[in-house]
Amino acid sequence: MPEHDPRLLYLTRRDVAAVGGASAGLYVDALRAALVAHAEGATVQPLKPYLRAGKGHIADRIIAMPAHVGEPGVSGLKWIGSKHDNPAAGRERASALIVLNDPETNYPVAILEGGLISAWRTAAVTCLAAEHLARPGFTDVTLIGCGVIGRTQVDALLERFPGIGTVHLHDLRPEAAHELAARLDGRVATRVAAEAEDAVRAGDVVLPCTVTDRPYLEFDWLKPGTLLANVSIMDVHKEVFLRADKVVVDDWEQSNREKKIINQLVLEGSFSREQLHAELGEILAGTRPGRESTGEIILLNPMGMAVEDIACAAEVHARAEAQGVGTWLDLY
Ligand SMILES: NC(=O)c1ccc[n+]([C@@H]2O[C@H](COP(=O)([O-])OP(=O)(O)OC[C@H]3O[C@@H](n4cnc5c(N)ncnc54)[C@H](O)[C@@H]3O)[C@@H](O)[C@H]2O)c1
């Protein structure tokens, strides 16, 4: 019997980008299928544990995100670390590895840099939501928090929705908003707002991408027809959940935990699964309606799912193998 000599493919961020991992198309296609599979109960996704060492900032943590997608499909884990003050030291806030496992043997077959995939899959969720939940023909996008996640959201939306005319930017650090405005120069009109309220009032699609743990975004700031994609989860006052025409999540179980706003509302008895309009995958599968009138205010609460990371990483891995990209590593 030949000696078993397992190997795995290591993909750096540059490798991931080289096979299409730095634009929206790969992610939107992979996620459409994965989110429908998730809604149909055809994925396996244990609740993600948060490792918090000490009593730090809300964004100081490492999260383990395992999932299985497809049949026979692929299994894997995203292991994503975060420190809120990394950007002040010139580092990205989040850093991540994704490990993919062959479901036949459960051996690891690939290790991928996960920060790029994580940012783009998060942006692709917003793109899919915008297809179904934004007002058709929307022109104004508002971004609160101009870090890596926010920038990628804007890049992805501009790629998928060429009708966007103006991007309104706000950041607690005005220089971050001005830097992004300069980066977007020539692609779209930009406006830097001194106050979050001013930016939010202008948006058809509103994207909080901050690291706040204190809600500031009020329902009365939202104009009729707004899609509010609550990417950073803690920005939106409770009343927005209670007054929005539709509340959509990626996964109810993941949203209703860890004292996040939905969980707080459920514990207080003012929100429940019955009041939820849908999980996003149900809307993509066509079993629940998306936007039904131009005036609806719709709140998407995307906690972020391992299923998304693993489905996207599997597509990146398949392309890299086919194109001979990456570095093979011996396991033994
Ligand atoms: N839902 C998901 O699937 C998902 C996935 C990835 C990241 N995220 C979240 O996205 C958020 C942003 O991540 P990042 O990597 O871009 O972080 P980052 O630290 O690089 O950028 C955050 C930006 O927000 C600004 N900011 C902080 N508080 C603010 C406030 N109250 N008002 C306005 N601006 C504020 C900061 O100055 C900074 O420029 C994080 O909260 C992260 O957890 C969500």
The ligand as an ORCA input file, in Angstrom:
! r2SCAN-3c Opt
* xyz 0 1
  N     -22.364     41.168      9.106
  C     -21.286     40.604      8.605
  O     -21.346     39.582      7.938
  C     -19.949     41.244      8.836
  C     -18.809     40.676      8.223
  C     -17.581     41.286      8.410
  C     -17.490     42.412      9.222
  N     -18.615     42.914      9.814
  C     -18.533     44.104     10.670
  O     -18.187     45.246      9.882
  C     -17.679     46.241     10.762
  C     -16.575     47.040     10.086
  O     -15.421     46.237      9.908
  P     -14.054     46.862      9.338
  O     -13.117     45.734      9.184
  O     -14.326     47.719      8.164
  O     -13.609     47.759     10.566
  P     -12.603     49.001     10.545
  O     -12.181     49.186     11.955
  O     -11.585     48.825      9.471
  O     -13.520     50.225     10.076
  C     -14.555     50.752     10.873
  C     -14.703     52.231     10.542
  O     -15.852     52.728     11.238
  C     -15.524     53.972     11.840
  N     -16.420     54.119     12.994
  C     -16.373     53.459     14.175
  N     -17.419     53.804     14.948
  C     -18.148     54.696     14.229
  C     -19.361     55.384     14.480
  N     -20.043     55.236     15.617
  N     -19.823     56.210     13.508
  C     -19.154     56.379     12.350
  N     -18.001     55.738     12.059
  C     -17.510     54.893     12.994
  C     -14.065     53.870     12.191
  O     -13.470     55.142     12.308
  C     -13.519     53.072     10.988
  O     -13.113     53.915      9.931
  C     -17.289     45.514     12.052
  O     -18.225     45.835     13.078
  C     -17.428     44.048     11.709
  O     -17.790     43.242     12.800
  C     -19.831     42.358      9.623
*
